[in-house]
Amino acid sequence: MTEHIAAGPAPRAGEQGFTLLEVLVALGMLTIGLTTLLGALALGAGTRRGAEMRVRASLLADQVLQHVENELLAEHPLPEDWEKDADLAIPAANDGEAAAALAGFPGMAWRASFTTSAERPESVLVRIEISWRDDGENDGETFVRILPRSVPLARRVAQRKQAQ
């Protein structure tokens, strides 16, 4: 006589295992869930990188603004004998002219342009454009500020002495 050896406990009546189709559906759902999670993580990393670049652009814009106030506006004070808008003009500046003064921002470029008006000659509208490449695409921010334009203190003192 031949004896049969059972591989495990005998199944009870009404008990069944998972079918192949049920296992494949469960694996598909797991795959979709993991793919969605990884996509969300990648999107979050890209958003963080973009926010970091905008913060760096803001810091660079602050330094450019200080450079404009301390250097460029001091070199181009408000002329006392101006007659037309062209007399109030200030030439545009960019990162090539002040690269040493504003180091520490690799991959970023800036440009400052100035708008003056005969109606308000004591003010200058400064437009600072910061640009960089992010994931192979050009990106950038623009910052606008109104700065006072006045005659430097030493020049005002000299003018008052001459007037007396």
RARALIN-V336322 format. One line per field, one symbol per residue. psi: psi as a letter, one per 20 degrees, with the letter a starting at -180 (. if undefined). A space follows every 10 residues. Layout:
# RARALIN-V336322
psi = ???
This chain:
# RARALIN-V336322
psi = qppppqiaqp qrpipqaqrh ghgggghggg ggghggghgh ggggghgggg hghhghhggg hghggggggh fghhhmroqh kqhrhhhiqp qqqahhhkgh hlrjmqjqqq ppqqprqhhm iiqpopoppp qrpoljqprr qpppqpqqor pqgghgghhh hhh.
